[in-house]
Amino acid sequence: MAEATQVDREKLETYVKQVSQQVMAGFNCSLSYVGDKMGLYRQLRDEGPVTSTEFAECTGLHERWLREWLRHQACVGQIEYSADDDSFSLSPEAAIVLCDDENPFYFAGGFQAVVATHDAVPKLGDAFRTGLGLSYDDQGEACACGIERLNNYVPKNELVQNILPSLNGVTEKLTSGARVVDVGCGAGQAILVMAEAFPASDFVGYDTSEHALTNAHAHLKETDLKNVRFVNPTVEPLPRDGSIDFVTTFDVVHDAPYPERLIADVHGCLKADGTWLCSDIRSLPTFAENLTENPSAGLFYGFSLMICMSSSMSTPDGAGLGTLGFNEQVARDMTETAGFSRFERLEFGTSVNSYYEIRP
């Protein structure tokens, strides 16, 4: 008989507190998504400090439900509470993160992305048994919308202004007229911004997600742009004739079931003097390094299991790179194998992404 395990009571209490915090975080994602979707954070930013009664009057919602929501949000530290007048408010910092989608620190779209994966949870057991994950379309439209909201800042505020000018000769080509493709274009944020800035160039966005393409076409209809198309590469593959001047991929390679094929297709479509701008998740070469040195590792491994690795393993022979799987060394090795001869990490980067200039 095995000897009885000695339990350290202090460690036990610390651990159960840790687990309870994670359960609380799970509830918070759902309730924060409700607040985000209903505009409660923006209303609180504009009206606060307010009591729950005052908040009900300005929103037209039920006071009792608002009171419980406000108290919950105060307990998890997302809003401020004043006992002096029983009022609630949003700090300037919280207003940036939860309300300002033009700010690089905005992150409220993450709540939508998490809640959108809830329907996938019952299917995870089968994924663990069979190895087969869910594609982005399997996740549903809401997941695509949540990811889109998380990825808006750089295309709107950095791509044309700072990133493209840092690439050798790319802005000049786009100004005079170039053929451009965005592989894994999603809802089309990046390609629409580029197409507006460079009307002499022609742009094609490729994505296998019909939900993403639907959103992209809807965004295109809101513009007067005539130099953009969105297509599914299963219907219209990338050209293999070396006719493309510029290719972009934003957080795409690690999601791909066949990243080697994707990289080879990019190489095959580019002109000899073409450029590939590749953005992917900033990560470290080993799990030990990510565990100790990457403060967002837990978040990214969660995204990986629920969304990114699942997408990459949505076919029986999918690669399964995962959210943190396409680090700089992997990117260098895979692009060199595909025939690329030049690889440079750009000085521009964010806390989430690294950016690479890759040439044939």
Secondary structure, DSSP 4 states (H G I P E B T S, - for coil): -PPPPPP-HHHHHHHHHHHHHHHHHHHHHHHHHHHHHTTHHHHHHHH-SB-HHHHHHHHTS-HHHHHHHHHHHHHTTSSEEETTTTEEE--HHHHHHHH-TTSTT--THHHHHHHHTGGGGGGHHHHHHH-----HHHH-HHHHHHHHHHT-HHHHHTIIIIIGGGSTTHHHHHHH--EEEEET-TTSHHHHHHHHH-TTSEEEEE-S-HHHHHHHHHHHHTS---SEEEE-TTTSPPP-SS-EEEEEEES-GGG-S-HHHHHHHHHHHEEEEEEEEEEEE---SSHHHHHHH-TTHHHHHHHIIIIIHHHHTSSTT-----TT---HHHHHHHHHHTT--EEEEEEEE-SSEEEEEEE-
